[in-house]
Amino acid sequence: MKNRLAYDNIIDFVELPKIIKLDDNLYGSAFFLMKLMPARFILERAEREGILKPGSLVAETTSGTFGLALAMLCSLKSYKFIMVTDPVVDDALKRRIEDLGAVVEIVQKPADIGGYQRSRLDKLVEILKKNSGSFCPSQYENTNNPAGYSKFAEILTESVGHIDCLVGTVGSGGSVCGTSKYLRQLFPDLHVVGVDTLGSVIFGQPDQKRLLRGLGNSLWPDNVDHTVFNEVHWVSAAEAFLATRMLHRKHALFMGGTSGAAYMVAKWWAEKNPCKIVVCIFPDEGYRYQDTIYNDRWLEENNVKLDKLPNNPIEVKNPIDAKAQWSCIGWNRRDYENVVGKHKGT
Ligand SMILES: Cc1ncc(COP(=O)(O)O)c(C=O)c1O
């Protein structure tokens, strides 16, 4: 369409982020729903390759935003969609996804090894086997997940110019690994900071129940390329939630909890390196979290209400030394085994 305020569909309108200057050397890229970008890229590639045919079933395991993105796209493209998730899925999101015509399948028991992530994957395999011709986007291992961020890297360089540091949260690994690979073609010295949460195995922490969702994992996604990261931070839920509220109060940016986690780390990094240009990824908006992160009573009841953020992270030499508080490690683009001292899952 010619008119810049008219769009062919809602995805075209909301897919790209708004780049917002937060400080002299700090930019936030605020997405409506970041996962629309890889979800669209994956479906369009599968259509082009003839793997995904009109009316096919799409099935995926996800606890939130990737599921919503797929549900929106499948509704517009008339695909059936089954989302496999666990009891943590919030009811409002579940209803929204069902309203888009999708089926939400909730697994009830975590597997002994790999927790809910494993039992969700097992359920997904069962569904795909039962439905021949169905398609699984496989966000954890499909290389079209990170590849889908080329458009994002292009927009960042167009709007910000030279970028010295990218800060983003890590779940499937698609956004940070994909974006930084494209950015490094232009800026080979780009410093990449990955933000995870305590109790996530991605960067070598022992698996634990986590209140901060979206980032982190109980398994190691293939799309996390550990050699991308110069620096890794682990943040607690309480710290991420307070930082999310600070992002709202100070910049009127109403974003989700992973945005707060990334903001806390990026702000600290930008202050320490005033001559470097820092870009930080904010993956989704705050509406889903109005009754939790944006509700003081919920924060108090869940023992995650903080009054102040630490001034600095605790620097650790080994990931298992990161305990209850914001911690970091110089990852220095090493592979997992090199940093953690053992293979994944052993
Ligand atoms: C809200 C939110 N933030 C951050 C992430 C992490 O992004 P990625 O999967 O690209 O690593 C996710 C992943 O699902 C998410 O849902």
The ligand as an SDF file (V2000), in Angstrom:
LIG
                    3D

 16 16  0  0  0  0  0  0  0  0999 V2000
    8.7440  -12.1640   26.3820 C   0  0  0  0  0  0  0  0  0  0  0  0
    9.9770  -12.8110   25.8680 C   0  0  0  0  0  0  0  0  0  0  0  0
   11.1470  -12.2040   26.0170 N   0  0  0  0  0  0  0  0  0  0  0  0
   12.2950  -12.7480   25.5710 C   0  0  0  0  0  0  0  0  0  0  0  0
   12.3280  -13.9640   24.9400 C   0  0  0  0  0  0  0  0  0  0  0  0
   13.6430  -14.5420   24.4820 C   0  0  0  0  0  0  0  0  0  0  0  0
   13.7760  -14.4590   23.0950 O   0  0  0  0  0  0  0  0  0  0  0  0
   14.4780  -15.6000   22.2380 P   0  0  0  0  0  0  0  0  0  0  0  0
   13.5630  -16.7880   22.2470 O   0  0  0  0  0  0  0  0  0  0  0  0
   14.6150  -15.0000   20.8760 O   0  0  0  0  0  0  0  0  0  0  0  0
   15.7850  -15.9180   22.8660 O   0  0  0  0  0  0  0  0  0  0  0  0
   11.1250  -14.6360   24.7710 C   0  0  0  0  0  0  0  0  0  0  0  0
   11.1120  -15.9490   24.1460 C   0  0  0  0  0  0  0  0  0  0  0  0
   10.1050  -16.6110   24.0370 O   0  0  0  0  0  0  0  0  0  0  0  0
    9.9210  -14.0450   25.2300 C   0  0  0  0  0  0  0  0  0  0  0  0
    8.7540  -14.6680   25.0840 O   0  0  0  0  0  0  0  0  0  0  0  0
  1  2  1  0
  2  3  1  0
  2 15  2  0
  3  4  2  0
  4  5  1  0
  5  6  1  0
  5 12  2  0
  6  7  1  0
  7  8  1  0
  8  9  2  0
  8 10  1  0
  8 11  1  0
 12 13  1  0
 12 15  1  0
 13 14  2  0
 15 16  1  0
M  END
$$$$
